[in-house]
């Protein structure tokens, strides 16, 4: 078999594999979108919608043999990987990022991940603990205001701020200890697993997207728009014809057509 025929034979299998990978991405992405809606994580919802749009474009491109559509999905998958790496950094509390107050993910609305109050295997509901912390914050705030009114000369603004904020660092440490000791799977681990799966599937899209794009380009290059594929070479493989009697597909003589009156 020739090189061109080998490439043509590999294209259907590549298209089928690419289609399966894109469909799996769509299924997992819709599942993630549902839980992002539950948690009102608006940045993640917007990113999910945008990537879903490019997944549908890439799916249309592989069905219609549109190389540009497949390439657009491949490039978008690289951005999608970077976005999911950022989400993993948020839920790992890297730097100044805070998993309990993900400002960049909820657009500063104060919302948290839906899995925070719905983690797997929790002996005590985290929602009750959050209520206790909220009540404790209100009590400390009231005490701070009361102390300020009775003895305002002894308290400065920094001390009052620490009381009103209920020592945010200690609150987050308390939540971390409670979740790690009370829940089988912490909420941040679920989010990290979600993002890791998305990264792996995006890597598969990039790999197979490049293979499909290359196969489509090679097939487009070997196609002769006047006479189709290289029919002279293929026919000479099966039929013992004289090359002089069979014209090359790229050198077909065009004869004018005259309409009879």
C-alpha positions as CSV (number, residue, x, y, z in Angstrom):
1,X,0.0,0.0,0.0
2,X,1.1,3.5,-0.6
3,X,1.7,6.3,1.9
4,X,-1.4,8.1,0.9
5,X,-3.6,5.1,1.3
6,X,-2.1,4.4,4.8
7,X,-3.0,7.9,5.9
8,X,-6.5,7.6,4.6
9,X,-7.0,4.3,6.4
10,X,-5.9,5.8,9.7
11,X,-8.2,8.8,9.5
12,X,-11.5,7.1,10.3
13,X,-10.1,5.5,13.4
14,X,-8.6,8.8,14.5
15,X,-11.9,10.6,13.9
16,X,-13.7,7.9,15.9
17,X,-11.3,8.1,18.8
18,X,-11.4,11.9,18.8
19,X,-15.2,11.9,18.8
20,X,-15.4,9.5,21.8
21,X,-12.9,11.7,23.8
22,X,-14.9,14.9,23.0
23,X,-18.2,13.2,24.0
24,X,-16.7,12.0,27.3
25,X,-15.5,15.6,27.9
26,X,-19.0,16.9,27.3
27,X,-20.5,14.4,29.7
28,X,-18.0,15.2,32.5
29,X,-18.2,18.9,31.9
30,X,-22.0,18.9,32.2
31,X,-21.7,17.0,35.4
32,X,-19.3,19.6,36.8
33,X,-21.5,22.4,35.6
34,X,-24.4,21.1,37.7
35,X,-22.4,21.2,40.9
36,X,-20.9,24.6,40.0
37,X,-24.5,25.9,39.6
38,X,-25.4,24.5,43.1
39,X,-22.4,26.3,44.6
40,X,-22.9,29.6,42.6
41,X,-19.3,29.5,41.5
42,X,-19.9,32.0,38.7
43,X,-16.4,32.1,37.2
44,X,-16.3,28.4,36.9
45,X,-19.8,28.4,35.3
46,X,-18.7,30.9,32.7
47,X,-15.5,28.9,31.9
48,X,-17.6,25.7,31.7
49,X,-20.0,27.3,29.2
50,X,-17.1,28.6,27.0
51,X,-15.3,25.3,26.9
52,X,-18.6,23.4,26.2
53,X,-19.1,25.7,23.2
54,X,-15.6,24.9,21.8
55,X,-16.2,21.2,22.4
56,X,-19.3,21.4,20.2
57,X,-17.4,23.3,17.6
58,X,-14.6,20.6,17.6
59,X,-17.2,17.9,17.4
60,X,-18.8,19.6,14.4
61,X,-15.4,20.1,12.8
62,X,-14.4,16.4,13.0
63,X,-17.7,15.4,11.5
64,X,-17.5,17.9,8.7
65,X,-13.7,17.5,8.1
66,X,-13.0,21.1,9.2
67,X,-9.4,21.4,10.3
68,X,-9.8,24.9,11.7
69,X,-12.5,23.9,14.0
70,X,-10.5,21.0,15.4
71,X,-7.4,23.2,15.8
72,X,-9.5,25.8,17.7
73,X,-10.6,23.1,20.2
74,X,-7.0,22.0,20.5
75,X,-5.8,25.5,21.3
76,X,-8.7,26.1,23.7
77,X,-7.8,22.9,25.6
78,X,-4.4,24.4,26.5
79,X,-6.2,27.3,28.1
80,X,-8.6,24.9,29.8
81,X,-5.6,23.0,31.3
82,X,-4.2,26.3,32.7
83,X,-7.6,27.2,34.2
84,X,-7.9,23.8,35.9
85,X,-4.4,24.1,37.3
86,X,-5.4,27.4,38.8
87,X,-8.5,25.8,40.4
88,X,-6.2,23.1,41.9
89,X,-4.0,25.8,43.4
90,X,-7.0,27.5,44.9
91,X,-8.2,24.4,46.7
92,X,-4.6,23.5,47.8
93,X,-4.4,27.0,49.5
94,X,-1.3,27.9,47.6
95,X,0.0,31.4,48.4
96,X,-2.7,33.9,49.3
97,X,-5.5,31.7,47.7
98,X,-8.2,30.5,50.1
99,X,-10.3,27.4,49.5
100,X,-13.0,28.7,51.9
101,X,-13.3,32.1,50.2
102,X,-12.3,31.6,46.5
103,X,-12.7,35.2,45.4
104,X,-11.6,34.5,41.8
105,X,-14.0,31.5,41.4
106,X,-17.2,33.1,43.0
107,X,-16.6,36.6,41.7
108,X,-16.4,37.9,45.3
109,X,-19.9,36.9,46.1
110,X,-19.0,35.0,49.3
111,X,-20.1,31.6,47.9
112,X,-18.2,28.4,48.4
113,X,-18.0,25.0,46.8
114,X,-21.2,23.0,47.0
115,X,-19.1,20.1,48.2
116,X,-18.2,22.0,51.4
117,X,-21.5,21.2,53.0
118,X,-22.1,18.0,51.0
119,X,-18.9,16.0,51.3
120,X,-18.9,12.2,51.3
121,X,-18.9,10.3,54.6
122,X,-19.1,13.1,57.0
123,X,-20.1,12.0,60.5
124,X,-21.4,15.5,61.5
125,X,-22.9,17.9,58.9
126,X,-20.5,20.7,58.1
127,X,-23.4,23.0,57.7
128,X,-24.1,22.8,61.5
129,X,-20.4,23.7,62.2
130,X,-20.6,26.6,59.8
131,X,-23.7,27.9,61.7
132,X,-21.8,27.6,65.0
133,X,-18.9,29.6,63.6
134,X,-21.3,32.2,62.3
135,X,-22.9,32.5,65.7
136,X,-19.5,32.7,67.3
137,X,-18.5,35.5,64.9
138,X,-21.7,37.5,65.8
139,X,-21.0,37.0,69.6
140,X,-17.4,38.2,69.2
141,X,-18.5,41.1,67.1
142,X,-21.0,42.1,69.8
143,X,-18.4,41.8,72.5
144,X,-16.0,43.9,70.6
145,X,-18.5,46.7,70.1
146,X,-19.5,46.5,73.8
147,X,-15.9,46.7,74.9
148,X,-15.4,49.6,72.6
149,X,-18.3,51.5,74.0
150,X,-17.3,50.9,77.7
151,X,-13.6,51.3,77.5
152,X,-12.8,52.8,74.1
153,X,-9.5,54.3,75.2
154,X,-7.9,50.9,75.9
155,X,-8.7,49.4,72.5
156,X,-7.2,50.3,69.2
157,X,-8.7,49.6,65.8
158,X,-6.5,46.6,65.1
159,X,-7.6,44.8,68.2
160,X,-11.2,45.4,67.4
161,X,-10.7,44.2,63.9
162,X,-9.2,40.9,65.2
163,X,-12.2,40.4,67.4
164,X,-14.8,41.2,64.7
165,X,-13.1,38.9,62.2
166,X,-13.2,36.1,64.7
167,X,-9.5,35.3,64.0
168,X,-10.1,34.2,60.4
169,X,-6.8,32.2,60.4
170,X,-7.9,30.2,63.4
171,X,-11.3,29.7,61.9
172,X,-9.9,28.2,58.7
173,X,-7.6,26.0,60.8
174,X,-10.6,24.8,62.8
175,X,-12.5,24.0,59.6
176,X,-9.5,22.1,58.2
177,X,-9.1,20.0,61.3
178,X,-12.9,19.3,61.5
179,X,-13.2,18.3,57.8
180,X,-10.1,16.1,57.8
181,X,-11.1,14.3,61.0
182,X,-14.9,14.1,60.4
183,X,-15.3,13.6,56.6
184,X,-14.1,10.6,54.6
185,X,-13.4,12.7,51.5
186,X,-12.7,16.5,52.0
187,X,-14.6,18.8,49.7
188,X,-11.3,20.3,48.3
189,X,-10.1,16.8,47.4
190,X,-13.3,16.3,45.3
191,X,-12.7,19.6,43.5
192,X,-9.0,18.7,42.9
193,X,-10.0,15.3,41.5
194,X,-12.6,17.0,39.2
195,X,-10.0,19.4,37.8
196,X,-7.4,16.6,37.4
197,X,-9.8,14.5,35.4
198,X,-10.5,17.6,33.2
199,X,-6.8,18.1,32.7
200,X,-6.2,14.5,31.6
201,X,-9.1,14.6,29.1
202,X,-7.9,17.9,27.7
203,X,-4.4,16.4,27.2
204,X,-6.1,13.6,25.2
205,X,-8.0,16.2,23.1
206,X,-4.7,17.9,22.3
207,X,-3.0,14.7,21.3
208,X,-5.8,13.3,19.1
209,X,-6.7,16.8,17.8
210,X,-3.2,17.2,16.4
211,X,-3.3,13.7,14.9
212,X,-6.7,14.3,13.3
213,X,-5.6,17.8,12.0
214,X,-2.5,16.4,10.5
215,X,-4.4,13.5,8.8
216,X,-7.0,15.9,7.4
217,X,-4.3,18.2,6.0
218,X,-2.4,15.2,4.4
219,X,-5.6,14.0,2.8
220,X,-6.4,17.5,1.6
221,X,-2.9,17.7,0.0
222,X,-3.1,14.4,-1.8
223,X,-6.5,15.3,-3.3
224,X,-6.5,16.6,-6.9
225,X,-9.5,18.9,-7.3
226,X,-9.6,18.2,-11.1
227,X,-9.4,14.5,-11.2
228,X,-9.8,13.4,-7.6
229,X,-7.1,11.4,-5.9
230,X,-4.1,10.1,-7.9
231,X,-6.2,7.8,-10.0
232,X,-3.4,7.0,-12.5
233,X,-1.1,5.6,-9.8
234,X,-3.9,3.6,-8.1
235,X,-5.2,2.1,-11.3
236,X,-1.7,1.1,-12.4
237,X,-1.3,-0.8,-9.2
238,X,-4.3,-3.1,-10.1
239,X,-4.5,-2.9,-13.9
240,X,-1.5,-3.4,-16.2
241,X,-2.1,-0.3,-18.3
242,X,0.2,1.6,-20.5
243,X,1.0,4.9,-18.8
244,X,1.0,6.6,-22.2
245,X,-2.6,5.7,-22.8
246,X,-3.9,6.9,-19.4
247,X,-3.5,10.6,-18.9
248,X,-2.4,12.0,-15.6
249,X,-5.2,13.4,-13.4
250,X,-3.5,16.8,-13.2
251,X,-3.1,17.0,-17.0
252,X,-6.5,16.2,-18.3
253,X,-7.3,18.0,-21.5
254,X,-10.3,20.2,-21.2
255,X,-12.6,20.3,-24.3
256,X,-15.1,23.1,-24.8
257,X,-18.8,22.1,-24.8
258,X,-21.1,23.6,-27.5
259,X,-24.8,23.7,-26.9
260,X,-26.9,22.8,-29.9
261,X,-29.8,25.0,-30.9
